[in-house]
Amino acid sequence: MLPVMSESFKSLFDRAGYVVARGLFGTAEVDRLRDHYMTVRERGSYEHDLVGVRPRARDPLRRYPRMAQMHRWDDASLRWLLDARLRDALVTLAGADPYAVQSMLYFKPPGSRGQALHQDNFYLRAAPGTCIAAWMALDRCDEANGCLLVVPGSHRWPLLCTERADTKLSFTDVTAGLVNQVAWNLIDSVDLIVQNVLATGTQTIRNDPATGNPSYGFGSNPTQAIALTAIDQTANSRYDTADVRLATTKLRSNKVHPTMNAYYTTYIHPDVSHDLRGETGAGSWRQPHEYSAAGNIWAGNIGEYEGQVFLENPRCQNVQAGSGAGASQTRVYNTYTVGQQALAEAVAEEFHTVRGPVVDKLTRFQPFGWYGVAGWSLYRPEALIVTQTSSSVRPTV
């Protein structure tokens, strides 16, 4: 339990605009709430419900739509909204007694859309002052199944102009354009630094162009039988299930602890996952997903497979380093499979957004950016495997 939030939590909230209060509610309480809302949703619609339920709709969010203002008609929701633990935490963070004005609940059925980056006060227009949201996960959430994203420091921003969001990915049609620009620039920059560290991994897997069989190399001078320049544009050099199995096997043999329950985490380029998801036949990626979770195929979600959780990342390192020369040289993609202790991280100052000085005489422009002080290093080489393959999507330049 965390009955009282410490001053360090208050400092983090003031600086970053968010804080994670672990253990504020017990596991049993969370489980009861999750089961309660599943029952409530399955019963249908309510007088003050946000939208109705369409159980036969193709859109998962029509079958399990979000609920709003449940405290007006559901006693369990009202008790949670007014819980003293929430009130005490918010008083510590905001320095004043909060007004409880809204309750919402989101279901996350497989294949459903999320919500684009936005500012809550764009909708609520709380004034004077502002609004603070207290979100609690009712089941495990992470980047793979959809988690809450916050741009550090954005609580100090004014309301931003919006732009149209991609409704194929978001169930709302507006997003804060500047938020996306700053957030993606931060992600790109940090990913580049981390990628340079991951690329120094001393355990590699490459496929024999002649047979397609995976080859494993290790050590500061890797004992890799397949040269990097031997990777070609044939199907034998592409990423497949055998590579996935070998990476899991080697990590388990090295007694590397998984990152997510029993799973290791794999960061894979979309071009490479295209080839993996295109596998057919016995022992391929597609077969178990067709029979156990066909919805993942329609959503293009890789999910879990062969002891790994897959996260697509377009920033996975890829360069022309394989067979051939010039414009026809084969592009080689790095796929990273990691366990605990793969990387060491040192953070002197958390990444956060900053507002620059207004130098425009007409005060028309407000500079925005981000700042942080951190570093990464390969900590336990045995906990990282770099699989190097080509892709049918972008074989060369």
N, C-alpha and C positions, 0 to 999 in steps of 0.2 A: 504493500500500500504506500501511497505518497500523500499523507494527510495534509501537509503544508508544503507549498512550493518554495524553494530556496531562493535566496537573492540572486544566485547565478542564473536561475531560470528567468527571473525578471530582467536581468541584464541581457540575456540572449534574446528575449522577446523584444526588448526595446531596440536592439540592434538589427535583428533579422526579421522581426514581424511575426514570428511563429515560435512555438516551443512544443516539444513532445513530452507529455506527462505520462510516463509509463507506470502502469499499475494503479492508476487513480480509481479504476473500477476492477473488481475481481473477475476472474475467468468465468465463474459460475453465473454471475450477474449478466455478463455479456452473452453467454450461451442462452440464457432465458430470454433476453431481449431479441436475439436473432430468431429463436424458435417462435416467439410471440409474433413478430412481424411477418414471418413466413405464413403463419396461420391466418393472420389478419388479411394479408394480400390474397391468399387463396380463397377467401370468402367472397371476394368481389370488390365492388365499389361502395363508397360511403357518401353521405350528403355533402360533406365539406372536402371530399377528396379532390386532389389536383386534376386527375384525368381518370377516365374509366378503364376497366380491364377488358382486353380483347384476347381471350385465351387461345384463339386459333390464328392469330395474326402471325405473319412471317417475321416481322420486326420483333426481336426479343424484348425491346422496351415497351412494346404494346402488351406483351403478355405479362411482364413484370414492371409496370411503370412506377416511377418514383411517387412517394407520398409527401404531402405537405400539410402543415398545421394539424398534425395528428393530436396535439395536446388539447385541441378543442373538442375531440370526441373519443379520445382513448386515454384512460386513466394511467396506464403504464408509461405512456409518452409524457404526460403531465408530470408524473413523479420524477422522471429522469430530467426533464427540463428544469425543474425547481430543486434538484438535489443539492444539498448543502456543500458537497464536495466540489461541484462545478462552480457554485457561487463563490466559495472561498478562493478557488484558483483564479477566477476572473477578477475578483477584488484585488488580489495580489498583483496581477498583471496590469490592470487598468487603473488601480488606485481609487476606484469608485464602485458603488453598488450598481450592477448591471440591470437593465430592463430585459426580461425574457420575452421576446416578441415573435419568435418563429421556431418551428421544428420541421425537419425534413428527413427523409430516409430514401437512400438510393439502393436499388437492387443492381447487381452486376451479372446478369445472365451471360453465358458464353456467347461471344460474337456480337455483343451489344456495343453501341457507340458510347463514348465518354462525353465530357463537356470541355469545350475549348477554354484556354486560359482567359480569365475575366476578372473584373473587380466586383465584389459583392455589392459595394455601395453604388455601382452603376445602376443596379436594380432597386436597392432599398432607399437610397437617398437620405440616409440618416444625417440629421443636422439639428443643432450644432453637434460637434463630436463626430463619432463614426460608429461602425459596427464591428464586433468581434465574434467569430464563429468558433464553436467547440465541436470538432468532428471526432467521432469514435468509430473505429473499425469493428464490425461485428463478426468478421472472420479474417483470416490471414490475407493481407494485401501486400503486393509488391509491384515492381515495374512490369512483370509478366502478365498479371491479371488485372491491372488497373489500380493505381494508388493515387492518393492526393498529391498534387504538385503545387509547390509554393515558390515564387520568385523572391529570394531573400532581399529584404529592404524595400519591397514594393509598397509596404504600408505607409511609407512616407511620401508616396507619389500623389499628385492630384488625380482627379478623374481624367482618364485618357480618352482620346477619340477612338472609336471602334472601327473595325473593318469586317467585311463579311467572312464568316468562318466556313470551313468545308463541312457541309452537313452529311457527308458520307462518313465523317469521323466524329462529328459533334452533333448532339441533339439540339443545341442552340445554334442560331445562325450568326452570332456576332462574337468577335474576340477583340481583345485589346492589342492592336498591332505592335505598338512599341514594346509591350511586355514580351511578345514572341521574339522580337528582334534581339532584345537584351539577353533573354533566356537562352536562345539558340546560340548566340555568340559565346556566352559563357560555357555552354555544353561543348561546343566545337573546340574552344581553346583548351579546356581542361582535358577533354578526350585526347587531344593531340599530345599533350604532355604524358598522359598515362599510357597512350599507345607506344610512345617511344620507349617506355620502360618494359611493357609487355613484349615488345619485339625482341628484347634481349634474352627471352626465355631460352634455356639450354636443352629443353626436351622438345623434339620435333617429330611430327608424323608427315610423311610424304608418300604418295602412291607410286608404285613401279609403273612407268608408262607402258611396259610390255605386257604386264599381267593384271594390273589394277590392284595388286595386293599392297596393303599398307606396310610401310617400313618405319621403324621407331629408332630414333637416335637420341643420345643423352650425353651429359657431361660438358665441361667448359669448352672442350673441343669435341663437339657432338659426333658420336660414332654413327653418322647417318650414311647409309649405303647409297641413297638416291641423292644426287647432286641437285642443287636448286635449279641449275641450268638445264636439268633433264626434264623438268615439268613441262609438259606440252599441252596442246589444245584438244587432245583426244579425251574420250569419256573416261578412260582409265585414270587420268590425272585429276578428275573432279572429286569433290567431297561426297562421301556416301556413308551408309550405315556401318560399314566395316571400320571406317575412321572413328566414328562415334564410339563404337564398342571398345576399340583399342584404347582410346583416351580414358574412358571410364575404368578399364582394366588396369592401366598403368597408375592412375591416381589411387585406386584402391590398393594396389600392390605396394605403393609407396606410403600407405597408411595416412593418406591425406583426408582430413575431415571435410565432409560436404559443406556447402554454403547454405543450402536451403533444405531443411529436413534431411532427407536421404539423397538429395540431388546435388550434383555439381552444377556450376553455372557456365554456360557457353555463350560467348559473344560472337555472332556470326553476321557476315555481310549479307544483305538481301540477295545479291547476285549468287552467292554460294547456297543460301537456303533454297533458292529457286531449284537448284539441281537436286538437293536432298529431298525436297517435297515432291519432285517429279519422279522419284523412284517408284517402281511398281513391282508386283510379284511377292513371293514368299520372303519374309525377312526384311522387307523394305519399310521405310517410314510410313508410307501411305496405308499399308494394310491394317495395322492395329487402329489407326485413327478412323478408318472407314467403318469399322465395326463397333468401336467403343465410344468415339466422340466425333461423329461426322461433322458436327457444327464447327469444329476447329478448321476443317478444310475449307468450308465456305467463308470463314472469316480470315483465312490466311494466317492462322495462329499456329505456330509450331508447338508451343507448350512443352510438355515433358516427354522425354524419349530416351531409352537406354541409359537411365541413371543420370540424365542431364536435363536442366531447364534451359531452354534456348531463348536468347534475347537478340533480336535483330538490331544491328547498328551499322548504318551506312558509312560510319567513320572507321570501320575496321581497316587496318593498313592493307593497301594493295598497290603493287608497282609492277612494271614490266621487268621481270628478273628471271623468267624461265627460258625455254629454248627459243632459238631464232635470234634475229637481230633487227634493229631499226624499228620501223612501224609494225612489223610482223612479229616482234618478240612477244612471247606469251606473258600475259598478266598473271601474277601470283598473288593470291589472297591469303591473309592470315586469319585463322579462326582460333579464338582463345578459349580454352577450357580450364577453369580455375576451381580450386578448393580454398578452404580457409588458410590463411597465412601466406598466400601467394604474394601479396603486396604489403609493404609497410607504408603507412601514411602519417605524415606529421603536419599538423595544422596550427599555425601561429595566429591566424585570424581567419574566421569563417568567411566564405565568399558571400558578398552582399552587394546590393545595388547602391550606387552613389549618384548624387545630383551635382553637376558641375556648376561653376559660376555663370551667371547670365552676363555675357559680354556684348550682346546686341543692344544698341542704344535705344531701340524701340521695345526692348524686352519681349520680343516675339518668340525667342527660342530658348529652351531649357535643356542643356546637355544632360544625358543620362548614360550611365555606364555601370561597370561592376568592378569589384576589387576584392582581393583575398590573398593570403600568404599561406602556401601549402607546398608540400613536396611528396613524391612517391619513390619507392625503390623496391626492387625485387627482393623479397624477404626469404622465402623458402623456394628455391628453384624447383624442387620436386612437386610443388603444388600447382604448377603451371605447365600446360602443354599447348604448343603452337602447332596447329595443323596447317600445312601450306599446300594449296591446291589451285587449280585453274577453275574457270567458270564458263559455261556455254553462253551466258548472257553477254559478257564482255571479254572475249578471249584475248584481245590485244590492247590497242589504245582506247 
